[in-house]
Amino acid sequence: MNGGEKKIWFPAKRYGWGWGPPACWQGWVVMAVWVAVLITGEFYFKPNRPEIFAFVCVMVVILIGICYWKGEKPRWRWGGK
């Protein structure tokens, strides 16, 4: 991290809005931990209960927050640079 540049964990998608797959090991660790917590939570909550819906929503918000914090600024992209 020279010159005050922030390291991008989640690069922007080439087409559309949002982020693509992780670009470095830190992003892959975030994804692996997120999936592990999501799967563990699925087993913890009983199916067809409102708690599981709230849990999944909170997990998605957390992932979006991490991507926004450690990824490129999201905007609509149509390919190219």
Distance bins in CASP14 RR format, pairs under 12 A and 6 or more apart:
PFRMAT RR
TARGET T0000
AUTHOR 0000-0000-0000
RMODE 2
METHOD distances of the structure
MODEL  1
1 7 1 0 1 0 0 0 0 0 0 0 0
1 8 0 0 0 0 0 1 0 0 0 0 0
1 24 0 0 0 0 0 1 0 0 0 0 0
6 24 0 0 0 0 0 1 0 0 0 0 0
6 26 0 0 0 0 0 1 0 0 0 0 0
6 69 0 0 0 0 1 0 0 0 0 0 0
6 70 1 0 0 1 0 0 0 0 0 0 0
6 71 0 0 0 0 1 0 0 0 0 0 0
6 72 0 0 0 0 1 0 0 0 0 0 0
6 73 0 0 0 0 0 1 0 0 0 0 0
7 22 0 0 0 0 0 1 0 0 0 0 0
7 23 0 0 0 0 1 0 0 0 0 0 0
7 24 1 0 0 1 0 0 0 0 0 0 0
7 25 0 0 0 0 0 1 0 0 0 0 0
7 26 1 0 0 1 0 0 0 0 0 0 0
7 27 0 0 0 0 0 1 0 0 0 0 0
7 69 0 0 0 0 0 1 0 0 0 0 0
7 70 1 0 0 1 0 0 0 0 0 0 0
7 71 0 0 0 0 1 0 0 0 0 0 0
7 72 0 0 0 0 0 1 0 0 0 0 0
8 19 0 0 0 0 1 0 0 0 0 0 0
8 20 0 0 0 0 0 1 0 0 0 0 0
8 22 0 0 0 0 1 0 0 0 0 0 0
8 23 1 0 1 0 0 0 0 0 0 0 0
8 24 1 0 0 1 0 0 0 0 0 0 0
8 26 0 0 0 0 0 1 0 0 0 0 0
8 27 0 0 0 0 1 0 0 0 0 0 0
8 67 0 0 0 0 0 1 0 0 0 0 0
8 68 0 0 0 0 0 1 0 0 0 0 0
8 69 0 0 0 0 0 1 0 0 0 0 0
8 70 1 0 0 1 0 0 0 0 0 0 0
8 71 1 0 1 0 0 0 0 0 0 0 0
8 72 1 0 1 0 0 0 0 0 0 0 0
8 73 0 0 0 0 0 1 0 0 0 0 0
9 19 0 0 0 0 1 0 0 0 0 0 0
9 20 0 0 0 0 0 1 0 0 0 0 0
9 21 0 0 0 0 0 1 0 0 0 0 0
9 22 1 0 1 0 0 0 0 0 0 0 0
9 23 1 0 0 1 0 0 0 0 0 0 0
9 24 1 0 1 0 0 0 0 0 0 0 0
9 25 0 0 0 0 1 0 0 0 0 0 0
9 26 1 0 1 0 0 0 0 0 0 0 0
9 27 1 0 1 0 0 0 0 0 0 0 0
9 28 0 0 0 0 1 0 0 0 0 0 0
9 29 0 0 0 0 1 0 0 0 0 0 0
9 30 1 0 0 1 0 0 0 0 0 0 0
9 31 0 0 0 0 1 0 0 0 0 0 0
9 63 0 0 0 0 0 1 0 0 0 0 0
9 65 0 0 0 0 0 1 0 0 0 0 0
9 66 1 0 0 1 0 0 0 0 0 0 0
9 67 1 0 0 1 0 0 0 0 0 0 0
9 68 0 0 0 0 0 1 0 0 0 0 0
9 69 0 0 0 0 1 0 0 0 0 0 0
9 70 1 0 1 0 0 0 0 0 0 0 0
9 71 1 0 1 0 0 0 0 0 0 0 0
9 72 0 0 0 0 1 0 0 0 0 0 0
10 18 0 0 0 0 1 0 0 0 0 0 0
10 19 1 0 1 0 0 0 0 0 0 0 0
10 20 1 0 0 1 0 0 0 0 0 0 0
10 21 1 0 0 1 0 0 0 0 0 0 0
10 22 1 0 1 0 0 0 0 0 0 0 0
10 23 1 0 0 1 0 0 0 0 0 0 0
10 24 0 0 0 0 1 0 0 0 0 0 0
10 26 0 0 0 0 1 0 0 0 0 0 0
10 27 1 0 0 1 0 0 0 0 0 0 0
10 28 0 0 0 0 0 1 0 0 0 0 0
10 30 0 0 0 0 1 0 0 0 0 0 0
10 31 0 0 0 0 1 0 0 0 0 0 0
10 34 0 0 0 0 0 1 0 0 0 0 0
10 63 0 0 0 0 1 0 0 0 0 0 0
10 64 0 0 0 0 0 1 0 0 0 0 0
10 65 0 0 0 0 0 1 0 0 0 0 0
10 66 1 0 0 1 0 0 0 0 0 0 0
10 67 1 0 1 0 0 0 0 0 0 0 0
10 68 0 0 0 0 1 0 0 0 0 0 0
10 69 0 0 0 0 1 0 0 0 0 0 0
10 70 1 0 0 1 0 0 0 0 0 0 0
10 71 1 0 1 0 0 0 0 0 0 0 0
10 72 1 0 0 1 0 0 0 0 0 0 0
10 73 0 0 0 0 0 1 0 0 0 0 0
10 74 0 0 0 0 1 0 0 0 0 0 0
11 18 0 0 0 0 1 0 0 0 0 0 0
11 19 1 0 0 1 0 0 0 0 0 0 0
11 20 1 0 0 1 0 0 0 0 0 0 0
11 21 0 0 0 0 1 0 0 0 0 0 0
11 22 0 0 0 0 1 0 0 0 0 0 0
11 23 1 0 1 0 0 0 0 0 0 0 0
11 24 0 0 0 0 1 0 0 0 0 0 0
11 27 0 0 0 0 0 1 0 0 0 0 0
11 67 0 0 0 0 0 1 0 0 0 0 0
11 70 0 0 0 0 0 1 0 0 0 0 0
11 71 1 0 0 1 0 0 0 0 0 0 0
11 72 1 0 1 0 0 0 0 0 0 0 0
11 73 0 0 0 0 0 1 0 0 0 0 0
11 74 0 0 0 0 0 1 0 0 0 0 0
11 77 0 0 0 0 0 1 0 0 0 0 0
12 18 1 0 0 1 0 0 0 0 0 0 0
12 19 1 0 0 1 0 0 0 0 0 0 0
12 20 1 0 0 1 0 0 0 0 0 0 0
12 21 0 0 0 0 0 1 0 0 0 0 0
12 23 0 0 0 0 0 1 0 0 0 0 0
12 67 0 0 0 0 1 0 0 0 0 0 0
12 68 0 0 0 0 0 1 0 0 0 0 0
12 71 1 0 0 1 0 0 0 0 0 0 0
12 72 1 0 1 0 0 0 0 0 0 0 0
12 73 1 0 0 1 0 0 0 0 0 0 0
12 74 1 0 0 1 0 0 0 0 0 0 0
12 75 1 0 0 1 0 0 0 0 0 0 0
12 76 0 0 0 0 1 0 0 0 0 0 0
12 77 1 0 0 1 0 0 0 0 0 0 0
12 78 0 0 0 0 0 1 0 0 0 0 0
12 79 0 0 0 0 0 1 0 0 0 0 0
12 80 0 0 0 0 0 1 0 0 0 0 0
12 81 0 0 0 0 0 1 0 0 0 0 0
13 19 1 0 0 1 0 0 0 0 0 0 0
13 20 1 0 1 0 0 0 0 0 0 0 0
13 21 0 0 0 0 1 0 0 0 0 0 0
13 23 0 0 0 0 0 1 0 0 0 0 0
13 67 0 0 0 0 0 1 0 0 0 0 0
13 71 0 0 0 0 0 1 0 0 0 0 0
13 72 0 0 0 0 1 0 0 0 0 0 0
13 74 0 0 0 0 1 0 0 0 0 0 0
13 75 0 0 0 0 0 1 0 0 0 0 0
13 76 0 0 0 0 1 0 0 0 0 0 0
13 77 1 0 0 1 0 0 0 0 0 0 0
13 78 0 0 0 0 0 1 0 0 0 0 0
13 79 0 0 0 0 1 0 0 0 0 0 0
13 80 0 0 0 0 0 1 0 0 0 0 0
14 20 0 0 0 0 1 0 0 0 0 0 0
14 21 0 0 0 0 0 1 0 0 0 0 0
14 72 0 0 0 0 0 1 0 0 0 0 0
14 76 0 0 0 0 0 1 0 0 0 0 0
14 77 1 0 0 1 0 0 0 0 0 0 0
14 78 0 0 0 0 1 0 0 0 0 0 0
14 79 1 0 1 0 0 0 0 0 0 0 0
14 80 1 0 0 1 0 0 0 0 0 0 0
14 81 0 0 0 0 1 0 0 0 0 0 0
15 76 0 0 0 0 1 0 0 0 0 0 0
15 77 1 0 0 1 0 0 0 0 0 0 0
15 78 1 0 0 1 0 0 0 0 0 0 0
15 79 1 0 1 0 0 0 0 0 0 0 0
15 80 0 0 0 0 1 0 0 0 0 0 0
16 74 0 0 0 0 1 0 0 0 0 0 0
16 75 0 0 0 0 1 0 0 0 0 0 0
16 76 1 0 1 0 0 0 0 0 0 0 0
16 77 1 0 1 0 0 0 0 0 0 0 0
16 78 1 0 0 1 0 0 0 0 0 0 0
16 79 0 0 0 0 1 0 0 0 0 0 0
16 80 0 0 0 0 0 1 0 0 0 0 0
17 64 0 0 0 0 0 1 0 0 0 0 0
17 67 0 0 0 0 0 1 0 0 0 0 0
17 72 0 0 0 0 0 1 0 0 0 0 0
17 73 0 0 0 0 0 1 0 0 0 0 0
17 74 1 0 1 0 0 0 0 0 0 0 0
17 75 1 0 0 1 0 0 0 0 0 0 0
17 76 1 0 1 0 0 0 0 0 0 0 0
17 77 1 0 0 1 0 0 0 0 0 0 0
17 78 0 0 0 0 0 1 0 0 0 0 0
18 63 0 0 0 0 0 1 0 0 0 0 0
18 64 0 0 0 0 1 0 0 0 0 0 0
18 65 0 0 0 0 0 1 0 0 0 0 0
18 67 1 0 0 1 0 0 0 0 0 0 0
18 68 0 0 0 0 1 0 0 0 0 0 0
18 71 0 0 0 0 1 0 0 0 0 0 0
18 72 0 0 0 0 1 0 0 0 0 0 0
18 73 0 0 0 0 1 0 0 0 0 0 0
18 74 1 0 1 0 0 0 0 0 0 0 0
18 75 0 0 0 0 1 0 0 0 0 0 0
18 76 0 0 0 0 1 0 0 0 0 0 0
18 77 0 0 0 0 1 0 0 0 0 0 0
19 27 0 0 0 0 0 1 0 0 0 0 0
19 30 0 0 0 0 0 1 0 0 0 0 0
19 31 0 0 0 0 0 1 0 0 0 0 0
19 63 0 0 0 0 1 0 0 0 0 0 0
19 64 0 0 0 0 1 0 0 0 0 0 0
19 65 0 0 0 0 0 1 0 0 0 0 0
19 66 0 0 0 0 1 0 0 0 0 0 0
19 67 1 0 1 0 0 0 0 0 0 0 0
19 68 0 0 0 0 1 0 0 0 0 0 0
19 69 0 0 0 0 0 1 0 0 0 0 0
19 70 0 0 0 0 1 0 0 0 0 0 0
19 71 1 0 0 1 0 0 0 0 0 0 0
19 72 1 0 0 1 0 0 0 0 0 0 0
19 73 0 0 0 0 0 1 0 0 0 0 0
19 74 1 0 0 1 0 0 0 0 0 0 0
19 75 0 0 0 0 0 1 0 0 0 0 0
19 77 0 0 0 0 0 1 0 0 0 0 0
20 27 0 0 0 0 0 1 0 0 0 0 0
20 31 0 0 0 0 0 1 0 0 0 0 0
20 67 0 0 0 0 1 0 0 0 0 0 0
20 71 0 0 0 0 1 0 0 0 0 0 0
20 72 0 0 0 0 1 0 0 0 0 0 0
20 74 0 0 0 0 0 1 0 0 0 0 0
20 77 0 0 0 0 0 1 0 0 0 0 0
21 27 0 0 0 0 1 0 0 0 0 0 0
21 28 0 0 0 0 1 0 0 0 0 0 0
21 30 0 0 0 0 0 1 0 0 0 0 0
21 31 0 0 0 0 1 0 0 0 0 0 0
21 67 0 0 0 0 0 1 0 0 0 0 0
21 71 0 0 0 0 0 1 0 0 0 0 0
22 28 1 0 1 0 0 0 0 0 0 0 0
22 29 0 0 0 0 1 0 0 0 0 0 0
22 30 1 0 0 1 0 0 0 0 0 0 0
22 31 1 0 1 0 0 0 0 0 0 0 0
22 32 0 0 0 0 1 0 0 0 0 0 0
22 33 0 0 0 0 0 1 0 0 0 0 0
22 34 0 0 0 0 0 1 0 0 0 0 0
22 63 0 0 0 0 0 1 0 0 0 0 0
22 66 0 0 0 0 0 1 0 0 0 0 0
22 67 0 0 0 0 1 0 0 0 0 0 0
22 70 0 0 0 0 1 0 0 0 0 0 0
22 71 0 0 0 0 1 0 0 0 0 0 0
23 30 0 0 0 0 0 1 0 0 0 0 0
23 31 0 0 0 0 0 1 0 0 0 0 0
23 67 0 0 0 0 0 1 0 0 0 0 0
23 70 0 0 0 0 0 1 0 0 0 0 0
23 71 0 0 0 0 1 0 0 0 0 0 0
23 72 0 0 0 0 1 0 0 0 0 0 0
24 30 0 0 0 0 0 1 0 0 0 0 0
24 31 0 0 0 0 0 1 0 0 0 0 0
24 70 0 0 0 0 1 0 0 0 0 0 0
24 71 0 0 0 0 0 1 0 0 0 0 0
25 31 0 0 0 0 0 1 0 0 0 0 0
25 32 0 0 0 0 0 1 0 0 0 0 0
26 32 0 0 0 0 0 1 0 0 0 0 0
26 33 0 0 0 0 0 1 0 0 0 0 0
26 66 0 0 0 0 0 1 0 0 0 0 0
26 69 0 0 0 0 0 1 0 0 0 0 0
26 70 1 0 0 1 0 0 0 0 0 0 0
26 71 0 0 0 0 0 1 0 0 0 0 0
27 33 0 0 0 0 1 0 0 0 0 0 0
27 34 0 0 0 0 1 0 0 0 0 0 0
27 35 0 0 0 0 0 1 0 0 0 0 0
27 63 0 0 0 0 0 1 0 0 0 0 0
27 66 0 0 0 0 1 0 0 0 0 0 0
27 67 0 0 0 0 1 0 0 0 0 0 0
27 69 0 0 0 0 0 1 0 0 0 0 0
27 70 1 0 0 1 0 0 0 0 0 0 0
27 71 0 0 0 0 1 0 0 0 0 0 0
28 34 0 0 0 0 0 1 0 0 0 0 0
28 35 0 0 0 0 0 1 0 0 0 0 0
29 35 0 0 0 0 0 1 0 0 0 0 0
29 36 0 0 0 0 0 1 0 0 0 0 0
29 66 0 0 0 0 0 1 0 0 0 0 0
29 70 0 0 0 0 0 1 0 0 0 0 0
30 36 0 0 0 0 0 1 0 0 0 0 0
30 37 0 0 0 0 0 1 0 0 0 0 0
30 62 0 0 0 0 1 0 0 0 0 0 0
30 63 1 0 0 1 0 0 0 0 0 0 0
30 64 0 0 0 0 0 1 0 0 0 0 0
30 65 0 0 0 0 0 1 0 0 0 0 0
30 66 1 0 1 0 0 0 0 0 0 0 0
30 67 0 0 0 0 1 0 0 0 0 0 0
30 69 0 0 0 0 0 1 0 0 0 0 0
30 70 1 0 0 1 0 0 0 0 0 0 0
30 71 0 0 0 0 0 1 0 0 0 0 0
31 37 0 0 0 0 0 1 0 0 0 0 0
31 38 0 0 0 0 0 1 0 0 0 0 0
31 59 0 0 0 0 0 1 0 0 0 0 0
31 63 0 0 0 0 1 0 0 0 0 0 0
31 66 0 0 0 0 1 0 0 0 0 0 0
31 67 0 0 0 0 1 0 0 0 0 0 0
31 70 0 0 0 0 0 1 0 0 0 0 0
32 38 0 0 0 0 0 1 0 0 0 0 0
32 39 0 0 0 0 0 1 0 0 0 0 0
33 39 0 0 0 0 0 1 0 0 0 0 0
33 40 0 0 0 0 0 1 0 0 0 0 0
33 59 0 0 0 0 0 1 0 0 0 0 0
33 62 0 0 0 0 0 1 0 0 0 0 0
33 63 0 0 0 0 0 1 0 0 0 0 0
33 66 0 0 0 0 0 1 0 0 0 0 0
34 40 0 0 0 0 0 1 0 0 0 0 0
34 41 0 0 0 0 0 1 0 0 0 0 0
34 56 0 0 0 0 0 1 0 0 0 0 0
34 58 0 0 0 0 0 1 0 0 0 0 0
34 59 1 0 0 1 0 0 0 0 0 0 0
34 60 0 0 0 0 1 0 0 0 0 0 0
34 61 0 0 0 0 0 1 0 0 0 0 0
34 62 1 0 0 1 0 0 0 0 0 0 0
34 63 1 0 1 0 0 0 0 0 0 0 0
34 64 0 0 0 0 0 1 0 0 0 0 0
34 65 0 0 0 0 0 1 0 0 0 0 0
34 66 0 0 0 0 1 0 0 0 0 0 0
34 67 0 0 0 0 0 1 0 0 0 0 0
35 41 0 0 0 0 0 1 0 0 0 0 0
35 42 0 0 0 0 0 1 0 0 0 0 0
35 59 0 0 0 0 1 0 0 0 0 0 0
35 63 0 0 0 0 1 0 0 0 0 0 0
36 42 0 0 0 0 0 1 0 0 0 0 0
36 43 0 0 0 0 0 1 0 0 0 0 0
36 59 0 0 0 0 0 1 0 0 0 0 0
37 43 0 0 0 0 0 1 0 0 0 0 0
37 44 0 0 0 0 0 1 0 0 0 0 0
37 55 0 0 0 0 1 0 0 0 0 0 0
37 56 0 0 0 0 0 1 0 0 0 0 0
37 58 0 0 0 0 0 1 0 0 0 0 0
37 59 1 0 0 1 0 0 0 0 0 0 0
37 60 0 0 0 0 0 1 0 0 0 0 0
37 62 0 0 0 0 1 0 0 0 0 0 0
37 63 0 0 0 0 0 1 0 0 0 0 0
38 44 0 0 0 0 0 1 0 0 0 0 0
38 45 0 0 0 0 0 1 0 0 0 0 0
38 52 0 0 0 0 0 1 0 0 0 0 0
38 55 0 0 0 0 1 0 0 0 0 0 0
38 56 1 0 0 1 0 0 0 0 0 0 0
38 57 0 0 0 0 0 1 0 0 0 0 0
38 58 0 0 0 0 0 1 0 0 0 0 0
38 59 1 0 1 0 0 0 0 0 0 0 0
38 60 0 0 0 0 1 0 0 0 0 0 0
38 62 0 0 0 0 0 1 0 0 0 0 0
38 63 0 0 0 0 1 0 0 0 0 0 0
39 45 0 0 0 0 0 1 0 0 0 0 0
39 55 0 0 0 0 0 1 0 0 0 0 0
39 56 0 0 0 0 0 1 0 0 0 0 0
39 59 0 0 0 0 0 1 0 0 0 0 0
40 55 0 0 0 0 0 1 0 0 0 0 0
40 59 0 0 0 0 0 1 0 0 0 0 0
41 47 0 0 0 0 0 1 0 0 0 0 0
41 49 0 0 0 0 0 1 0 0 0 0 0
41 51 0 0 0 0 1 0 0 0 0 0 0
41 52 1 0 0 1 0 0 0 0 0 0 0
41 54 0 0 0 0 0 1 0 0 0 0 0
41 55 1 0 0 1 0 0 0 0 0 0 0
41 56 0 0 0 0 1 0 0 0 0 0 0
41 58 0 0 0 0 0 1 0 0 0 0 0
41 59 0 0 0 0 1 0 0 0 0 0 0
42 49 0 0 0 0 0 1 0 0 0 0 0
42 51 0 0 0 0 0 1 0 0 0 0 0
42 52 1 0 0 1 0 0 0 0 0 0 0
42 53 0 0 0 0 0 1 0 0 0 0 0
42 55 0 0 0 0 1 0 0 0 0 0 0
42 56 0 0 0 0 1 0 0 0 0 0 0
42 59 0 0 0 0 0 1 0 0 0 0 0
43 52 0 0 0 0 0 1 0 0 0 0 0
43 55 0 0 0 0 0 1 0 0 0 0 0
44 51 0 0 0 0 1 0 0 0 0 0 0
44 52 0 0 0 0 1 0 0 0 0 0 0
44 55 0 0 0 0 1 0 0 0 0 0 0
45 51 1 0 1 0 0 0 0 0 0 0 0
45 52 1 0 1 0 0 0 0 0 0 0 0
45 53 0 0 0 0 1 0 0 0 0 0 0
45 54 0 0 0 0 1 0 0 0 0 0 0
45 55 1 0 0 1 0 0 0 0 0 0 0
45 56 0 0 0 0 1 0 0 0 0 0 0
45 58 0 0 0 0 0 1 0 0 0 0 0
45 59 0 0 0 0 0 1 0 0 0 0 0
46 52 1 0 0 1 0 0 0 0 0 0 0
46 55 0 0 0 0 0 1 0 0 0 0 0
47 53 0 0 0 0 0 1 0 0 0 0 0
49 55 0 0 0 0 1 0 0 0 0 0 0
49 56 0 0 0 0 0 1 0 0 0 0 0
50 56 0 0 0 0 0 1 0 0 0 0 0
50 57 0 0 0 0 0 1 0 0 0 0 0
51 57 0 0 0 0 0 1 0 0 0 0 0
51 58 0 0 0 0 0 1 0 0 0 0 0
52 58 0 0 0 0 0 1 0 0 0 0 0
52 59 0 0 0 0 0 1 0 0 0 0 0
53 59 0 0 0 0 0 1 0 0 0 0 0
53 60 0 0 0 0 0 1 0 0 0 0 0
54 60 0 0 0 0 0 1 0 0 0 0 0
54 61 0 0 0 0 0 1 0 0 0 0 0
55 61 0 0 0 0 0 1 0 0 0 0 0
55 62 0 0 0 0 0 1 0 0 0 0 0
56 62 0 0 0 0 0 1 0 0 0 0 0
56 63 0 0 0 0 0 1 0 0 0 0 0
57 63 0 0 0 0 0 1 0 0 0 0 0
57 64 0 0 0 0 0 1 0 0 0 0 0
58 64 0 0 0 0 0 1 0 0 0 0 0
58 65 0 0 0 0 0 1 0 0 0 0 0
59 65 0 0 0 0 0 1 0 0 0 0 0
59 66 0 0 0 0 0 1 0 0 0 0 0
60 66 0 0 0 0 0 1 0 0 0 0 0
60 67 0 0 0 0 0 1 0 0 0 0 0
61 67 0 0 0 0 0 1 0 0 0 0 0
61 68 0 0 0 0 0 1 0 0 0 0 0
62 68 0 0 0 0 0 1 0 0 0 0 0
62 69 0 0 0 0 0 1 0 0 0 0 0
63 69 0 0 0 0 0 1 0 0 0 0 0
63 70 0 0 0 0 0 1 0 0 0 0 0
63 71 0 0 0 0 0 1 0 0 0 0 0
64 70 0 0 0 0 0 1 0 0 0 0 0
64 71 0 0 0 0 0 1 0 0 0 0 0
64 74 0 0 0 0 1 0 0 0 0 0 0
65 71 0 0 0 0 1 0 0 0 0 0 0
65 74 0 0 0 0 0 1 0 0 0 0 0
67 73 0 0 0 0 0 1 0 0 0 0 0
67 74 0 0 0 0 1 0 0 0 0 0 0
68 74 1 0 0 1 0 0 0 0 0 0 0
68 75 0 0 0 0 0 1 0 0 0 0 0
END
